[in-house]
Amino acid sequence: MAKYFAIIPAMFMATYPALGNLNIMRLHTPQSAILAAVIFNALIIIALVPLALRGVKYRPVGAASLLRRNLMIYGIGGIIAPFPGIWLIDQLLVLLKLA
């Protein structure tokens, strides 16, 4: 979700200036926003491969508690964590003058 808040305003802001309101992370330039989102994706994929290969230990628990736990860990983490991650990468790109 955060990727879309980074990429869509960057792609269409010149054509539709009202999309600037979607730039909630206040990323510096369209180039740095897209580059930060791509770099974040690359880093996250590399970080999640070992987790996927390791798998999940089976534990006999109820469906409701299993769903609640998985939503907290993977759902919320997958929605909230990318926002500061992309923002931080954008800040680094601007600081290092790479975008």
C-alpha atoms as an extended CHARMM CRD file, in Angstrom:
* protein
*
        99  EXT
         1         1  MET       CA              0.0000000000        0.0000000000        0.0000000000  PROA      1               0.0000000000
         2         2  ALA       CA              2.8220000000        2.4180000000        0.8420000000  PROA      2               0.0000000000
         3         3  LYS       CA              4.3710000000        1.7770000000       -2.5560000000  PROA      3               0.0000000000
         4         4  TYR       CA              1.2670000000        3.1560000000       -4.1950000000  PROA      4               0.0000000000
         5         5  PHE       CA              1.3380000000        6.2650000000       -2.0020000000  PROA      5               0.0000000000
         6         6  ALA       CA              4.9160000000        6.7630000000       -3.2060000000  PROA      6               0.0000000000
         7         7  ILE       CA              4.6260000000        5.8740000000       -6.8870000000  PROA      7               0.0000000000
         8         8  ILE       CA              1.1800000000        7.1130000000       -8.0040000000  PROA      8               0.0000000000
         9         9  PRO       CA              1.6380000000       10.7520000000       -6.9190000000  PROA      9               0.0000000000
        10        10  ALA       CA              5.1360000000       10.7160000000       -8.4220000000  PROA      10              0.0000000000
        11        11  MET       CA              3.9260000000        9.3970000000      -11.7780000000  PROA      11              0.0000000000
        12        12  PHE       CA              0.9080000000       11.6110000000      -12.2920000000  PROA      12              0.0000000000
        13        13  MET       CA              1.6080000000       14.8030000000      -10.3130000000  PROA      13              0.0000000000
        14        14  ALA       CA              2.5800000000       16.7450000000      -13.4330000000  PROA      14              0.0000000000
        15        15  THR       CA             -0.6820000000       15.7900000000      -15.1670000000  PROA      15              0.0000000000
        16        16  TYR       CA             -2.9550000000       15.8690000000      -12.1120000000  PROA      16              0.0000000000
        17        17  PRO       CA             -1.5670000000       18.2920000000       -9.5010000000  PROA      17              0.0000000000
        18        18  ALA       CA             -4.3360000000       17.3020000000       -7.0570000000  PROA      18              0.0000000000
        19        19  LEU       CA             -2.5830000000       13.9490000000       -6.6160000000  PROA      19              0.0000000000
        20        20  GLY       CA              0.0500000000       15.8400000000       -4.6560000000  PROA      20              0.0000000000
        21        21  ASN       CA             -2.2980000000       15.4030000000       -1.6870000000  PROA      21              0.0000000000
        22        22  LEU       CA             -1.5670000000       11.6470000000       -1.8090000000  PROA      22              0.0000000000
        23        23  ASN       CA              2.1060000000       12.3360000000       -1.1380000000  PROA      23              0.0000000000
        24        24  ILE       CA              1.5210000000       11.7690000000        2.5750000000  PROA      24              0.0000000000
        25        25  MET       CA              5.1380000000       10.7260000000        3.1470000000  PROA      25              0.0000000000
        26        26  ARG       CA              6.3810000000       14.0470000000        1.7170000000  PROA      26              0.0000000000
        27        27  LEU       CA              8.9200000000       12.3750000000       -0.5510000000  PROA      27              0.0000000000
        28        28  HSD       CA             11.2870000000       14.8350000000       -2.1970000000  PROA      28              0.0000000000
        29        29  THR       CA             11.0420000000       14.2560000000       -5.9420000000  PROA      29              0.0000000000
        30        30  PRO       CA              9.1620000000       11.8620000000       -8.2110000000  PROA      30              0.0000000000
        31        31  GLN       CA             12.4700000000       10.2210000000       -9.1100000000  PROA      31              0.0000000000
        32        32  SER       CA             13.4900000000        9.6780000000       -5.4960000000  PROA      32              0.0000000000
        33        33  ALA       CA              9.9970000000        8.4050000000       -4.6150000000  PROA      33              0.0000000000
        34        34  ILE       CA              9.9950000000        5.7540000000       -7.3370000000  PROA      34              0.0000000000
        35        35  LEU       CA             13.6090000000        4.7760000000       -6.6830000000  PROA      35              0.0000000000
        36        36  ALA       CA             12.9590000000        4.4920000000       -2.9300000000  PROA      36              0.0000000000
        37        37  ALA       CA              9.9290000000        2.2500000000       -3.5180000000  PROA      37              0.0000000000
        38        38  VAL       CA             11.8900000000       -0.0030000000       -5.8980000000  PROA      38              0.0000000000
        39        39  ILE       CA             14.8550000000       -0.2500000000       -3.5100000000  PROA      39              0.0000000000
        40        40  PHE       CA             12.5370000000       -1.0040000000       -0.5870000000  PROA      40              0.0000000000
        41        41  ASN       CA             10.8820000000       -3.7950000000       -2.5780000000  PROA      41              0.0000000000
        42        42  ALA       CA             14.2460000000       -5.3020000000       -3.4770000000  PROA      42              0.0000000000
        43        43  LEU       CA             15.4430000000       -5.2010000000        0.1350000000  PROA      43              0.0000000000
        44        44  ILE       CA             12.2090000000       -6.6220000000        1.5370000000  PROA      44              0.0000000000
        45        45  ILE       CA             12.1900000000       -9.5200000000       -0.9230000000  PROA      45              0.0000000000
        46        46  ILE       CA             15.7570000000      -10.4140000000        0.0540000000  PROA      46              0.0000000000
        47        47  ALA       CA             14.8570000000      -10.1500000000        3.7480000000  PROA      47              0.0000000000
        48        48  LEU       CA             11.7300000000      -12.3020000000        3.4520000000  PROA      48              0.0000000000
        49        49  VAL       CA             13.2470000000      -15.2050000000        1.4800000000  PROA      49              0.0000000000
        50        50  PRO       CA             14.8690000000      -16.8170000000        4.5620000000  PROA      50              0.0000000000
        51        51  LEU       CA             11.5840000000      -16.4700000000        6.4490000000  PROA      51              0.0000000000
        52        52  ALA       CA              9.7080000000      -18.2040000000        3.6420000000  PROA      52              0.0000000000
        53        53  LEU       CA             12.2960000000      -20.9830000000        3.3710000000  PROA      53              0.0000000000
        54        54  ARG       CA             12.2530000000      -21.6130000000        7.1100000000  PROA      54              0.0000000000
        55        55  GLY       CA              8.5050000000      -21.9820000000        7.1870000000  PROA      55              0.0000000000
        56        56  VAL       CA              6.2370000000      -21.8650000000       10.1980000000  PROA      56              0.0000000000
        57        57  LYS       CA              6.1710000000      -24.3140000000       13.0620000000  PROA      57              0.0000000000
        58        58  TYR       CA              2.8860000000      -26.1190000000       13.4610000000  PROA      58              0.0000000000
        59        59  ARG       CA              1.1270000000      -25.4120000000       16.7460000000  PROA      59              0.0000000000
        60        60  PRO       CA             -2.3300000000      -26.7060000000       17.5670000000  PROA      60              0.0000000000
        61        61  VAL       CA             -4.1920000000      -23.4600000000       18.3050000000  PROA      61              0.0000000000
        62        62  GLY       CA             -7.6610000000      -22.2560000000       17.4760000000  PROA      62              0.0000000000
        63        63  ALA       CA             -8.4290000000      -20.6160000000       14.1610000000  PROA      63              0.0000000000
        64        64  ALA       CA             -9.4210000000      -17.3040000000       15.7550000000  PROA      64              0.0000000000
        65        65  SER       CA             -6.1920000000      -16.8940000000       17.7260000000  PROA      65              0.0000000000
        66        66  LEU       CA             -4.1020000000      -18.0080000000       14.7340000000  PROA      66              0.0000000000
        67        67  LEU       CA             -5.8420000000      -15.4750000000       12.4920000000  PROA      67              0.0000000000
        68        68  ARG       CA             -5.4520000000      -12.6960000000       15.0740000000  PROA      68              0.0000000000
        69        69  ARG       CA             -1.7390000000      -13.4410000000       15.5020000000  PROA      69              0.0000000000
        70        70  ASN       CA             -1.0600000000      -13.6210000000       11.7660000000  PROA      70              0.0000000000
        71        71  LEU       CA             -2.9640000000      -10.3930000000       11.0950000000  PROA      71              0.0000000000
        72        72  MET       CA             -1.0150000000       -8.5890000000       13.7950000000  PROA      72              0.0000000000
        73        73  ILE       CA              2.3730000000       -9.7990000000       12.6060000000  PROA      73              0.0000000000
        74        74  TYR       CA              2.0010000000       -9.9670000000        8.8490000000  PROA      74              0.0000000000
        75        75  GLY       CA             -0.9940000000       -7.7590000000        8.1270000000  PROA      75              0.0000000000
        76        76  ILE       CA             -0.2010000000       -4.7330000000       10.2290000000  PROA      76              0.0000000000
        77        77  GLY       CA              3.5390000000       -5.1340000000        9.6880000000  PROA      77              0.0000000000
        78        78  GLY       CA              3.0400000000       -5.3410000000        5.9490000000  PROA      78              0.0000000000
        79        79  ILE       CA              0.9390000000       -2.1840000000        5.8760000000  PROA      79              0.0000000000
        80        80  ILE       CA              2.7450000000        0.0240000000        8.4020000000  PROA      80              0.0000000000
        81        81  ALA       CA              6.4120000000       -0.9520000000        8.0330000000  PROA      81              0.0000000000
        82        82  PRO       CA              6.8120000000        0.1310000000        4.3810000000  PROA      82              0.0000000000
        83        83  PHE       CA              5.8910000000        3.7640000000        5.1020000000  PROA      83              0.0000000000
        84        84  PRO       CA              8.9150000000        4.5740000000        7.2920000000  PROA      84              0.0000000000
        85        85  GLY       CA             11.0900000000        2.2520000000        5.1970000000  PROA      85              0.0000000000
        86        86  ILE       CA             10.3730000000        4.0550000000        1.9280000000  PROA      86              0.0000000000
        87        87  TRP       CA             10.6180000000        7.4470000000        3.6410000000  PROA      87              0.0000000000
        88        88  LEU       CA             14.0160000000        6.5750000000        5.1190000000  PROA      88              0.0000000000
        89        89  ILE       CA             15.3680000000        5.3560000000        1.7730000000  PROA      89              0.0000000000
        90        90  ASP       CA             14.0920000000        8.5610000000        0.1300000000  PROA      90              0.0000000000
        91        91  GLN       CA             15.8940000000       10.6350000000        2.7490000000  PROA      91              0.0000000000
        92        92  LEU       CA             19.1230000000        8.6930000000        2.1570000000  PROA      92              0.0000000000
        93        93  LEU       CA             18.8580000000        9.0820000000       -1.6110000000  PROA      93              0.0000000000
        94        94  VAL       CA             18.4330000000       12.8440000000       -1.2800000000  PROA      94              0.0000000000
        95        95  LEU       CA             21.2090000000       13.0930000000        1.3240000000  PROA      95              0.0000000000
        96        96  LEU       CA             23.6090000000       11.1800000000       -0.9130000000  PROA      96              0.0000000000
        97        97  LYS       CA             22.3910000000       13.1340000000       -3.9640000000  PROA      97              0.0000000000
        98        98  LEU       CA             21.5130000000        9.9670000000       -5.8590000000  PROA      98              0.0000000000
        99        99  ALA       CA             18.0550000000       11.1460000000       -6.9160000000  PROA      99              0.0000000000
